Amino acid sequence: MELIVTVSENLSLYAGTVTTHADILVIHPPEHSLYHQLCTWLDQCPPPTVGFNHWVLAIGTTALCLRWGTYLAVLMDEAKPVDPRARHLRVSMVSEEEMRRINIEASSNLACLLQLWHQDEYTFFDRLRRAYEQLPMPQRRVRRNREPLEMILGFLIGIHKTGETSLPANAPTAVSHPYRAVANAIVNLTYRNGPVEDVHAGRGAAYSLSHRRFTDRQAGQIIRYTAERLSPFVSDFPLWGGYLADMSRWPERIEALPASSWYPRGWSLTESSSQIRLKQEWTV
């Protein structure tokens, strides 16, 4: 079985293939990622007409990197009926492996976007404005929440001033993959530690592939939470900017980032997606 998600009358996304092994459903990610499928399509759309408002960039980023660019598009597929169990907070609607795939894809997507910003600013802003105009989203305007950005900047500036930290074993790797290391921290602070946890948590398991796992209200809360917190990361000065000139050069300035208390332990710096295994009894 193929997982197809309809974005609009002009765009459908291939989200992977489902195979069966005994009592296990295995969901294989697509070779051509959802993010790159979206970018290919957006680049063929008419030039954007919206401005460079922070909410345009924030909603465009959230649409491209999370809502439509990850496996979350399958779980929030509005062509499917809402699973009635989604309204019960004691039931987990998203499995650990599904969460892991979303985390990996969102971080990989954001890393690609941040690198694009650093290397080709024109295309970066053009693509986000196209995403805002072309990809359906529950909000058209959000506030800006600087708390996650201030946490990251505060930590890095504090380390720079004091130099008092013991770097984790993977610190050199973080410098070797700076955009992904930063993206891991951002996704954890703007999405993973937010209201999606309320849908993921629970003792029971309800992981149907024929139902939408989120109510409209739940989906709207998650998207707004993420977009508001992503806003300063894509509309203010980037972490490689000259306003941090008194710190180390990029990317050495983020060397200690994995030492922070809120950096997600065990998150990949290289994977772009992952396989999912679900017991068939969970998918009814």
Phi, psi and omega in degrees: 000136177263143176263112180242130179242126178272120178271313179206181180293345181254357186213127170234145182248140174266113188258001178134185183233143179250126174238162183243132175227107184057240181258021183244133170265129179249123180256114182265130180290157179288151177294320178263108190301157176302319180300313182287330172299316179295315181298318179300317180289316181298323181294342179264354180283163177301154178304144182291151179246347181283163181276199185253029179302149184298328181287330175297312181293321181292314180290321176299317179296315181296321178296314185285318188268339186232295189300314181252341185268006179226177176301345176302332178299326178290317184286336179255017184300113185284355175282348181258151175289150178290131176295124181301338179285348181295340181274355181259111187293343181278354182254129176283126181257353181224125183283168178299317182289328175293318176300318182298316179298317180297314179303312182297313183294317180298318180291317178299317179298313182294323178298317177299319182292317179296320178295321176300316179302316181293326187261333185210081186299321181300310181295324178303305182291324178298316183293320180292323178292323175296317179300318179299318183283325192260336186259125182297134179218152182288340179236149174249353179205137178223162175280171177254126178244113185269000186304310180297320178298317180294327177296314181292312180297318180300318179295312183294319179293320178297318178296319181298320183285322185262327184068014185260090173200149173257116186290140177291167184297333184268009182302314178302324178294324179299320178291327178289336178232063190295319181294321180287322178299316177295317181298321177303313180296317183295313181297321179297319184277334185258341183230301192297325180267025181251206185295347176298335180296329179294329179278327181284322185289156177142160182272321180282176180225123179223089188242054182291137175269354180256003179233156171280135187272350184236141169287166178302320181295315180297315180298317180297320179297316182295315182294316179296314180305313182291314183298319180298322183275337175283335188313306183294336181288338182243003180231344175263197180288135179287164183292346176264006187290161181290344179292349174255030187297336180284351177269182177298164176292156172286135007261005183300336183294342180257014184305320184273000185307316180295351178278349181291156182290338184256005176286132185290117181288135175084001179284141184288150173254000185228331184291148176250348177193183179204160178279151180238137176239127180232136173289138183298331179295340180275344192257012181294000000 
